[in-house]
Amino acid sequence: MPPFDRIRTAHFAPALKAALAAHDAEIAAIAGNPEPPTFANTIAALELSGRALRQAAAVFYNLAGADTNDELQAVERELAPLMARHRTAMFLNEDLFRRIDRLAADAGSLDLDAEARRVLERYHLAFTRNGAALPEASKARLRKIAERLASLGTQFAQNVLADEKSWEMVLDEADLAGLPDELRSAAAQAAGERGHPGRYVITLSRSSIEPFLQYSARRDLREQAFRAWTGRGESGGETDNRAIIAEMVALRAERAKLLGYNSFAHFRLADSMAGTPEAALDLLRTVWTPARARAEAEQARLQALATAEGGNFEIAAWDWRYYAEKLRAAEFDLDEGRLKPYLQLDKVIEAAFHTANRLFGLSFTERPDLPRYHPDVRVWEVRDADGGHVGLFLGDYFARPSKRSGAWMSGFRGQEKLAGDIRPIIVNVMNFAKAGDGQPTLLSFDDARTLFHEFGHALHGLMSDVTYPLLAGTNVSRDFVEFPSQLYEHWLERPEILERFAVHYRSGEPMPAQMLERLKAARTFNQGFATVEYVASALVDMELHLLGEVSGLDIGRFETESLARIGMPKAIVMRHRPPHFAHIFSGDGYAAGYYSYMWSEVLDADGFRAFEEAGDVFDPATARRLRDHVYAAGFRKEPAEAYRAFRGRAPSPQALLEKRGLA
């Protein structure tokens, strides 16, 4: 484990600068080696280089997302261009590329196993996609673009976090109409932490804002909260992200053109399962039409409910969750407030561990003796069925002002065998509202699904079994990386899991069978809304990055016009509006790639049917194929090949439409 108890913020800048210099020296030695290039002295040497940088950067960037402060953010802004400059310099090193290019040309005659050939292929592709074969003038421009994009992405993320931290809605007892007890308790806790004892505070943490919108009977307060939530990054002040977006989109388009692509979307998807923007758009449009029709029908029912209650207004975006929850309670006799007492955080964690044990033979032992970066963080040692050490798993579950919103998986160390049997250290970060007064933290069903989703990513990192770091764990195509995590969500809904772990926090009684049945029956409720808000975000992301020439982009106008073209329902807002769309602008991890959740959902819906067809959702033979070809395989194979090896055939999108109730 990193020695968190001894690390101080002041250590990071000198540590990372020293690690950058050390890696520069290692790269120079590899590139300048007078010996002819071999796999060992070039590719393996590159894989072995940069260890100090990987260690220091992993700790730094994990803390920058999960437990930051003003000093850490200042270091992040200082380091962003330095890290980008270093990465670009490696990929544009002519001597180094010459060696890799020579090895790639001779690959057929080299005595390499399949994994080594794959690593060589991926290195050669990475260097060419980063401009190694371009003339010097183009390389010089790419260097500047990379540095500027790194700085802009860092500022974008910090602006969103600043808006989230600064906003709060302070309430009194009279303002709490409709709010369930656990939300009142969490709001009281947040008020105490923010200096408002005896009052209540709603924050822009998703675990606070979404249930407030779902339950608050005060339409005026719902509107106030919703506008703050959707207006992050669009304040008009220092934290406004619209100019940053315009510059980032223009720079990405320019970078793609320098590399020979029509747009950034074409560049990004050339190395993906989809292959082209058109293939991704085909899937999104296939889903959009039935989803919009379903959402319009849902809206009509919500309007009828509001009107019947005497509401003399047209359903707006801040009304949707409130009336949808009322309709769900009436139609399925399923009130989220009655469901939550059966979903204790500790029990849901236990359920995720139990599922991993049944499928893959993994066991989890808590290790409170190991260093942690925050008192809320928990650490488990993971072992396999034979008792062998698999890795360490960290869970950081509660919202706090020092943490960016959302949920994610990351790592402090990746798996590899090249430098020894190095085992992974993986972390899940979430933003659940922490219960006060010693009460257990209760989750919504969506929260529980999020925990299973991120734990699916964690297993992908923990179970990795490859030799080379480049191929390890989640280092796969963006539109394949969500498959293991989305697939894992299916087990949460299984009666075998809920009957055992969904127990009332007071009585210990299991969730009643009737409630389980109602939960299953309501699975596709409000799926028009959920699909529309997601697909709209994915379509706008793709359209934005299909722009070939970008000058003076007005992102507000672009958003409005894009949504008008697809016929976005007025009462639904994109799941992530551009000014706070961290997936695509705090770095380019999901830029032109937000579609990948839907692409992976085709795989997960079809993939889970393999277990259903086997007649056992824990079928050992199916689980073994899943482990060998997906969770443990990293990027040893192309994703389509890996999926076929698991499933026995290519995926069918029909299962996705049926899963969402859109068939």
N, C-alpha and C positions, 0 to 999 in steps of 0.2 A: 504493500500500500504506500502511496505517497505519504511522507511525514507531515501531514496537515498541521499537526500541533506545533511544528517548528517553522513553517513557511509563513513569511510576512509579505505584505503587498510590495514593500520596497525591494524584495529579492527578485521580483519577476523581470524587470527591465534588464538589469545586468545579467541575469541567468540566461534569458532568451537571446540577448545580444552575443554572449559568449558561445551559446549553442549554435547560433547562426554562423559565427566565424568558424567554429569547429567543422560544421557541415560544409561550408565553403571550401575549407582546406581538404576535406575528404573527397569532394567532387573534383577539385583541381587535380588531386593525385590520381583519381580514376581516369579522368580525361587525358591527363598528360603521361600516362603509363607508356613507356617506350616499347613494351611487349605488344605483340599482335593481340587484337581483342579476342577474348574467350568469354564464354558464359560466366565462368568463375570470376575473372578479373574485371568484368564490366557489369553484367546484370546482377549477379549475386552480390558483388561489392556495393552496388547502389542500394540493394535491399538491406545490406548490413550497415550502411552509413546513416548518419543523422539520428542516432539513438538518443543522445542527450537532448536534441531539439524536440523529438517526439515526446519525450517524458515531460519536459518543461512546458511545452505547448499544450499538452493534454490537460495538465493541471490548470494552467492559466485560463484556457478557453472554457473549460467546464465551470470554473468559478465565475468567469465573466458572465455566464448565462444564468447560473443558479444561485450565486451569493456575491453579487457585485457591490461596489461602493464607488464613490466619486474618484478616489485615487486609482482604483483598478480600471475605471473607465478611461481615465487620462492615459494610463499605460497602454490600454487597448487602442486608443486613437494614435498614439505615437508608434506603436508596433505594426499597425495594419499595413502601411506602405512598405515597411522594412520586410515583413514576411512575404508580401506580394513580389517585391523586388527580388528576393532570394529565390522564390519558386520560379519566377520567370527566367532568371539568369541561368538556372539549371536547365530548363527546357530549351533555352536558346544558345546553349554552349555548343559551338560548332564541332569542337574536337570530340566531345562526348557523343553527340549525335552521329558523327562519322563512324564511331565504333559500334554504336547500336545498329545503325543502318547496314553496316557490313555484316554483322551477325544475323540480322533479319534476312538479308539476301542469301546467306549461306545456311539458313535454318535447316533445310532438308538434309544437309550433309553432317550436321552436328549430332553428336550422340546425346540427345536430350530425352528425358521422359516427358509424358504428356503435360504435366504441370509446369515443368521448366519451359517447354515450348510455348505454353499459354502465357507465362510471365514475359517472355521475350516479345511475343506478339503484342501484349498490352503495353509494354514500355514503348515499343516502336510507334504504336498508334497514339499514345499519349504525347510523345514528342512531336509527331507530325501535326496533331490537332492543336498543339500549342505553338506552332509556327516555326519549328526547327528547320524546315526546308525552305523557308522564305528568304528573299534578299535582305540585306542588312537594314535598309531604310524601313522596311515593313517590320522587322524585328524591333527596331528602336521605337516605333510607334506602339507596338504591342506592349513593350515594357512600360511605357507611360500610361497606357490604358489600364493595365493590370493594377498598377499602383493607385491610380485614381479610383477605380472601381472598389478596391479594398477599403479605401478611406470612406467612400460614400456609403458602402454597405454597413460599415461600423457605425457611422453617424445615424443612418436610418434606424438601426436597431436601438441605439441609445435614445433617439427621439421618441420612439414608441414607448419604451420603458419609462421615460420621463413623464409622458402624458398619463400613463397608467398609474404611476406612483403619486402624481400630484392631484389627481381627481378623487374626490370622495363625496358621497351624499350622506350628510348627517341627518338622522331621523330621530323623532321622539316617539313615544308610545302611540300617540294618535295617528302616526304615519304608517303603522305596521299592518293595516287591515289586509287580511288574506294570507299573510306570511306564516309558514309552518314553524313549529317550535325550534327545529334544528337550525333554520335560517336566522331566526331571531337570536339564538344563542351565538351563532357565528358572527352576526352583525354586532352583538354586544362585545364579543371578544375583540373584533377589529376596532371598535370604538375605544376600548381600553388601551389597545396598543398604539392608537393614533392620538391619544390625549383627549378623548371625549368620554370620560367615565360617566356611567349612568345613562348614556345615550346609545344610539345604534348607527353603524356605518356600513354602507354598501360601497364596495370598491369595484374597479374594473377587472379584477380577477374573474375569469370565466366562471369559477365555482361560486362566486358571489352574484355577479350580474345576471347570469342566465336564470337561476332560480328566482331572483327578484322579478324578472320580466315574466316568469311563468306563473307567479302567485300573487303579486301585488294587485290589490283591488283599486289602487289609486292610479287612474289613467294618466294624470298629470305627471306623477313621479315616474311612471314607466316611460313616458316620452322623454323626460329629462335624462333618465339613465341611458335610454337607447341612443339618443343623439350623442351623448358623451362616448359611448361604446363604439359607435360607428364613425365617430369624428376624430378618433385618435390619428395623429400625424397630419392633421388638417386644421391646425389651430390658427394659422396666419402669423404665428410668432416664431420664436427661435427653433421650436421643435416641429415646424411644418416640413413635411417630406415631399411636397409636390415638385419643387425644383430639383431635388435629389433624384426623383424618379425620372424626370425628363432627361437629365444628364446621363443616368445609368442606361436607360433604354437606347439613347443615341450612341453611347460608347460600346454597348454590346453589339449593336447593328454594325458599327464600324469594324469592330473586331472580327465579326463573322465574315464581312466582305473581304477583309485582308486575308482571311484563311480560305477564301474561295467559295463561300456559301451565299445563297440569296438573302438569308436572314439569320438572326440568332436562333430562331426556332429550327431552321434546317440544320444548322450546325449542331445544336444540342441533340436533336433526335436521330442524327446520323449514327450515333453510338448508343442505341437504345433498342429495346424489344420492338417498339412501334416502327422504328426505322425512318419514318417521315412524318411531318406535321399533318399531312392529309389522313394518314392512318389513325392518328390520335383524334383528329377532328371527326372522322367518320364515327368512331365509337361515341364521342360526346354528343354528336347530333342524333345518333340513334336513340340515345337515352333521353335527350332533351325533349323531344316531341311528346312522348307519353308522360314524362314527368310534369311538363307544363300543364297538360290537360288534367292530370291528376291534381295538381296544385290549385288550378282554377275551381275544380269541383270542391276541394277542401275549403277554399276561401268562401265559396257560396254557403257552405254549411256553417262556417264560423260567423258569417254575416247574419245568417238566420238566427243563430243563438244570441248574438249581441242585440239584435233587434227585438227578439222575444223578451229579453231582460230590460228593455226600455232604452237601449243605447241608440241615440239619435245621431249616429256618425257612421262613416264608412270605415271598415276595418283597415287599420294602418299597420305598419311594420312592428310598432311597439305593442300592438294588440294581439298579434298572431299567437305567440307562445301562451299568453294568458287564456285566450279562448280555446286554443287547441287542448290545453290541459283540462279545462272544464269539459270539453267534448269527450275527451278520452275517459275521464272519470265517469261521465254519464253513460257512454256507449259500452265501455268494457268493465264498468265498476272497478276501475283501476286508478286509484289516486296515488301519485308519486309520494305524497306524504305518508301513505300507509305502506308503501313499498320500502321506503328508506330504512325503517327500523330493522329490516331483515338483511340489509347490506352493510355490515360493519367493515370498515377498512381492513382491520386485521384478518377477518374471515375471508375477505375477497383475495387478499395476498395469499392466505393459506390455500384457497381454491386454485389460484394460479400455480402455486408450487405443486399441489396434489396432481393437477393435470399434467404437468411436466414429468412427474414421477410415473404416472400411469402410461404416458406415451413413450418416454425416453429413459426411464429408470433413474432420473436425477433426484438427489436429496439436498435439502437446504438446512444448514445449521447456523443460527445467528451467532455472530462474533462481536459482542459489545466491547471486547478488549482491543479491537483494532482502531487506528486513528480515523476520525471523520472530520469533514470540513465544516459541519454545522451540527449542533446538538440534535436536530430533528432527523438527521440521516441515520439509517439503519444499514447494517452490513451482514451479509450471509456468506458462508463458505459453501460452494456447490461441489458435490461429489457425484460420480457416476455409479452405476449399479454394482460395480466391483469395488467401490470405496475409493477409487482414484480421484485425485484432486482435479476438478474441472476449471475452477476459477472463483472469483469473488463477485458478488452482486450487491450493489448499493441501491437502496430505495430512498428517494428524497421526495416525500409526498405532499407537503403542505405549502400553501401559498404564503409569500412574505414579500415585502416591498423590495428586497434585494434580488428578487428572482423575476426573470421575464415570464410573461404569461405563456400558457400552452402546456404541452406535454411532449417529452422527447426521450430518446435513448442516446447515450453517448458512452465513451470509454476512456478510462485512464490508461489502459494498455490493451493492445490487440494480441491475438493469438498468433503464434508462428512456431516453426521448428528449425528454421535456418540457423539461428544463433543459440540453439538449445530448446528444450521443451518449455517454451514461454507461454504461460496461461493468462487468459484475459481478465481484466478488471472492468466490469460493465456497470453503468449507472442508469436508472430510470428516474426522471425528474417530472413531477406533476405539480398541480396547483389546487389541491383540495382544500376546502375551508376547514380549519382545525377546530374541533369542538372544545369548548371551555369547561371548567369546573370538573375536570376528571372524567367527563363523559366520553364514550367511544365516538369516533368520527364515523358518521353515516354517509353513504354514497347514494347518488341517484343511479339508475341503471346505466345511463350514459357514462357516468364516472367509472362505474365498474367495468364497462366495456373498454373505456380508455386505458384502464390499468391492464387489462388482458392484452390489448393491442400493443402497448409499449413493452410488456413482458415478452410478447412474441418477438419483437426486435431484440430484446435482451438475450433470448435464447439463441437467436441467429448469431449474436456475437459470442456467447458463452460456448456454444457447441461447435464452433468453427474447428476444423481439423485439416489444415493445409500446411504446407511448408513455408510458403513465401508471404510476407506481410501484405504485399500488393493485392493478393487474392483473398485475404482473410475476412471472415465474418460478413459484415454488411457492405463491403466494398464491391457491390454489384451494380448492374444497371438501375437507374433511378426508378424505372417503371417495373422493376422486379423486386426491389427492396421492400415494398409494402406487402408483398404476397405472404411471407411468413408471419407478419404481424396481424394482418387482416384475417388470415386463416385461423389464427389462434383465438380470435374473438368468438368463433363458433362454439367453443367448448363452454363458455360462460353460460350460454342459454340452454345447455343440456340439463334435463331433469336429474341425471346422475350427479351433477355438480351442485345445482341449486338445492336439491333436497338435503344435501349434506352440509353445505356451507352457508346457505341463506337462512340463518336462524335469528330469531328476535333477540335484540340486544338485552332485553330485560328478562324475558321468560325462558329464553333458550329454545323455544318451540320452533320447529322448522316452518318455512313458508307454507301456508295452506295449499293443498293440491288445487283448489279452485283458483287461487291467486296465480299459481304457476300456469294454469290453463289460460287464464285471462291475459297473462303476460305474453304467452305464445300467440294468442289470438290477436293481440295488439301490435305484433311485431312490425307490420307494414303500415300502421297508423301514422299519418302525417309524413309519409315518405315522399309525396309530391313536393312538399315544402323542403325537406332535407336534401332531396336530389337537385332541386332547382337552385338552392342557394350555393351548393357545391359546384354544380356544372357551370353556372354563370361565372364563378370565379375562375374555373379552368379555361373556359372559352375566352374570357377577357385576357387572361395571362397569355394564351396562345396567340390571340390577335395582336396583342401588344408586341410580342416578340417575332411576329411575322413581318413587321414593318421593315422595309429595306432601307429607306431613307428617312431619317428622323431629324427634324429641325423645329425647334420651338413647340415641342409637344405640350399641349394643355391636357393633363391627365384627367381632370374633371370632365371636360368635354368629351374626351375619348371614351371614358367610362359610360357616360350618358348615351352617346351615340351607339356604342357597342351593345349595350343592353336594349336599346330601342330596336336594333336590327334583329335581335333574337326574340323580341316580344316578352321581355322580362315582366312578370306580374308586378304591379305597382306596390303591393303590400309585402313584397319580399325583397330583402337587401342581400347582396352578395355575402357569402360567408366571410370573405376577407376583402374589404375594399382596398384599392391600391395604396392609399397613404399609410396603411398599417399592415400590408401584406408581407409579413416577414419571411414567409416561405420563399418568396421570389426576389426580395430586395435587401434582406440583411445577409448579403452574399448571394450567389447564384445557384444554390443547391437545387431548388425546385423551379428556377426560372425556365419558362417554356416546358415545365415538367409537372405542373400541378395536376394535370390530367392523369398522372401515374397512379393516384389512389383508385380511380375508376378502372384503369387498365388492370391493376393488381386485383381489383374486386372481381373482375371476370375470372381470374385465376383462382381466387379463394373460394368463390361460390361453386365453381366447377370442381375444385380440388377437394372440398369437404365431402362432396358426393362420393368420392372414392371410399371414404370411411362408411358412409351410409350404405353404399352398395355392398360393402364387405359384411354388413349386418352388425357391426360393432364399432362405435365411434372411438374406441381405443384399440382397434385391431392391430396386433403386434406386427404383422407382415407389412401392412400399409404404413404404420408408424416408422418401421425400419426404413422403408423406401423414402419416406419424407425426410427422415434424419440424414440418410446417406446422400441424397441427391439435392437437398435444399438446405436444411439448417447447418449441416456440417461441411457442405461443399464449397462455400464461398463463391468465388468467381472462376472455379476450375473449368466450367463449361459455359457456353452461351445459354442465357436463360430459357429460351425456347427448348433447347436440348435437355436442360435440367428438368423442366416441367414434364416433358414427354417421358423422361426416364422414371419420374415419380408416378405419373398418371397413366402412362401407357398410350397416350394420344394427345393431340393438341386440345386446348380448352375450347369450350362452347360458351358463347355469351348468353345463351338462353337461361342458364342458371342464375346469372346476375339479375335479369329482368324479373324472374320469378321471386328471387330473394327480396327485391325491393317492391314487389307487388305491382310491377309495371308491365307484366307480360300480357 
